[in-house]
Amino acid sequence: MSITISVHSDTCIRCGRCAVVCPANILQQKEKKGDITVVGPRTCIRCGHCLDVCPTGSIEHSALEPSKFHVLDYTKLPTAEQLMELFHARRSNRSMQADRPIPAEAIAQIEEAARYAPTAANNLKVHTHYIDDRARLDRIIDFVIDTLTVAGEKMSVMAQFEFRHLRQVRQAGGDPIMRNGSGLLLFTSDTAWGEPDCNLAYQNASLMAEVLGISQVWMGYMYTAIHNADAEVVADLFETKEKICACMSLGIPAFRYPRYMER
C-alpha cells in the first residue's frame, strides 16, 4: 500500500522535531526554521514518531489513524525510586496456586504491556497467546517432561539426572514445569528478530504482572523442550505455527517476598 505523508504549512511551526526523530529520514529540514520536506515515504516503517512529537498536530499520515494518538501525561510517570522498587520486587515467585484463576482484565493489561515493547524496524510482529485450560496445560507439562527425557539422553549426566527428577516430581503429583501456574503466556514471532523482540515484550509483561500482584516465571524447561521437539507436534499442541520465543507461567502467589537481595 502506498503511503502519503503531508505537512500542513499553515500550522507547522518549523521546529524540526519530526525531522530529528524520523528513523527513515523521510521528513527533512534543510536549514533551521526551514520548511519540512517529505522524501521517499515508501520507506516509512509506520513508527508514528512524527505524529507523536509534533506539537501542533501538523502532520497527516495516510497509514496512521489520528484517533490512535493520545496526549501523554508525564506527571503520571513513576519516580526513579518507585521504578527501582519495582525492579527490586520483580522476581520468579514460584509459590503459585493452580486453583486460583487470573482475572481476564489482568491478562488483558499484561498483554497490552507486551505490545508496547519495541520491535526491530517497528515490525510489530510479536504475538501473545494465553492458555488457561487446565487439561491442555497438563498435556503441555507432560510434553515438556517427555521431550526433555528423550533429549537428555544426548546431554550430560547431570542433565539426565535433572530431567529424571522432573518426571519423579510429576509422578508424585507435582508441577515442576509451570510451578502450579494457572495460565501460560506464549510470545511468538516469525521475523529474523523474533527472539530479542519477544524477550523485550516478555520483560514489559513481567513488570506489569508484578504491579498487578501476579507471579510470573520464565519457562526455561518449556523453551528447551519446544526447540528440541518436532515442529508439527509443537504447532498442534500450542496451536500456533509461529516460532515460540518465550514462555511465561502466570499465577496468583500464595505470598510475596518481604525483602530483596542486592546485586
N, C-alpha and C positions, 0 to 999 in steps of 0.2 A: 504494500500500500504506500502510495506517495505521501510525503509529509510536507506541509507548508507551515512556515513559521513567519509571523508578522510582528513588527514592532510599530506601535501606534505613535507616530512622531509628535502628535498634538499633546499627548500626556507624558511621553518619555522625558525624564529629566537628565538623560545622558550621564548618569552616574558611573556607567561602565561595569556595574557589578555582574550583569549577565555574561558579559564577555570574559570576565575573570573566572567565573565558575564553570563555564561550558567545557566539559571534558573533551568534546569533539571539535572544539574551536570553530563552531558554526557561527556563533554570534561574535562579531569582531568590531573593535573600535580602533580606528587608525590613530587617533590622537585624543588627548584628554578633553572631555566635554564635546567630543565629536559625535556624529550620528552613528547609530548601531547598524551594521550591515549583516545580512544573512547570507552565508556561503555554504553551499553543499548540504542542505537539510536532509538529504537521503542518508547521511551517515549518523543521524541522530539516534541515540540509544534510549531516548524517552525517560531520562532520569528525573526530569521535572525541575532541575536546579534553577533554570532560568525563571520559571514562573514562581518558584518558591522565594527567590531572592529579590525579585523586582518590587521596589517599594510603592510603585504607583499602579501595578496591575496592567502594564502597557504591552505585555507580550501575549500573543494569541498563537496557540499550537493546535493544529488540526487533529492530532492523535491523543491529546490530553484534555479531558473534560474539566472545565472550570469548577464544577461542583465538587470535585475531588480534592480541591486545595483548601486548606483551612489555616486560620491565623494561629500562630504559636503563642502560648503564654509562658514566657520564661520564668515568671515568678513561681510557677508550679514545679519547677525542677528541684530535685533533692539537693541538699547541700553536699559538699565533698565528704563531710563527716558521715552523713546519712548513707551516702552511696558506699563508702568504705565499710560501714557496718553491715550493709547487705552482702558485700563480698566476704566479710568475716562469717556471716551466718549461713551463706550458701554452702552446702556440703551434701555428700551422699548419705542421707539418713535412711538406713535400712530397716527401721522399726515400723514398716508399713502394715496396714490392716486390710487384708484381702476382702473382708466382708463389708467394707465401707466404700461405696461408690463416690466418685469425684463429681461434683455438680457440673452440669453441662455448661453453665456460664463461665466457670473457671477454666474449663478446657478451651472454650472459645477465646478467652483472654490470653491463654498460653500460646495458642496457635497464631493469634494476631501479633503477639510479640515476636514470634519467629518470622513472620512475614516482613517485619521492618528491619531485619538484618541486611547488611549489604551483600550484593552478589556481584560476581565478576562481570564487568561491562553492563551492569544493570540487567542481567538476563532474566531475573525473576523466575527462574526455573526450579526453585526449591519447593517441594510439596510436602505437606504433613498428612499423616493418616493415623487416626486414633482408633484403637481396638480395645473394647472393654467386655466383649462377650467371653464369659468365663470358660466355656467349653473350648473355644478357639484359642484362648490364651494357654490352656492346659496342653493343647496339641502343639503349640509353638514351643512351650517349655520342654516337652518330651522330644521334639525335633532337635532342639539345641543340644540336649544331652546325648541323644543317639548320634548326631553328627560329630560331636566332639570326641565321643568314644572311638569312632572309626578313624577320624583324623589323627587322634592321639597316638595311634599305632606307628605313625611315621615321625613322631616327635620325641622329645626327651623322656627319660624315665620319670622325671619329676612331673612333666605334663600328663603323662599317662596316669600317675597316681592321683593327680588333681582331678582329672576327669572321672576317674572311678569313684572318687569321693562324692562328686556331684550326683552320680547315679545312686549311691548309697543314701544320701540325704533325701533324694526324691522318693526312693522306695520306702523310706521311713515316714513319708507324708509331708516332707518339707518342700520349700521352693527355693533352691539355691541359685536360680537364674533371675527371676524378677523380684525376689525378696518380698513376696506377698503383695506386690503392687497390684492394684485393681484395674490399671489401664496401661496400655503400651502406646507410645507415640513414636511413629517412624518418620524419618526425614529422608526424602528421596530426590534424586536428580539424575538426569542422563547427560548433563553437559560435561565438558572436559574439566571444569572447575567445580564439579558437583561435591566432591569431598570437602574442600575448605568452605564452600558456600553453606553446606548443610551443618557443618560444625559451628559456623558463626550463628546460624539460625538456632541451633541447639542451645548455645550459650544464652541468647535472648530468652528463649523459652524457659530455661533453667532458672534464670533470675526472676522471671515473672512468677513461676511456680513457688519459689521461695517466699516471695512477698505475699502470695495467697495462702501460705501455710501448708503447701503441698510438697511432699517429699518427691525427689527426683533422683534417679540413679542411672548412670551411664551403663549400658548393657554391653560390656566388653565380650562376654561369652557369646551372646547372641550375634554380635557383629562378626566374630570369628567363625561361628557356625555357618552364617549366611554366605560368607565368602569361601567356604570350603564345601558347599553343597551344590547339587545340580540346580542350575538356574531356573529350570521349569518347575522343579519342586518348590523352590523359594517363591516364585511368582504365584503359584497356585495357593500356597499356604498363607502368604501375606497379602494376596490379592492386589498385587501391583507388579507391573512389568518394568518399572523404573528401578534403577540401582538404589539399593538401600544403603545410605551412607552413615546413618547414625540411628541409634535406638535408645529410647528413654523410658524407663519404668516409672510410673507415677502412682502415688498412693497417699492416703491420709496417715500421717505419722501417729504412733502411739504416744510419742513425747518429742520434745525439741531439746536441742543441746543448750545448756546454760552458759557454756564457755567456748572459746576457740583457742587454738594453739598458734603462736606466732610462726611465721615462715621467713 
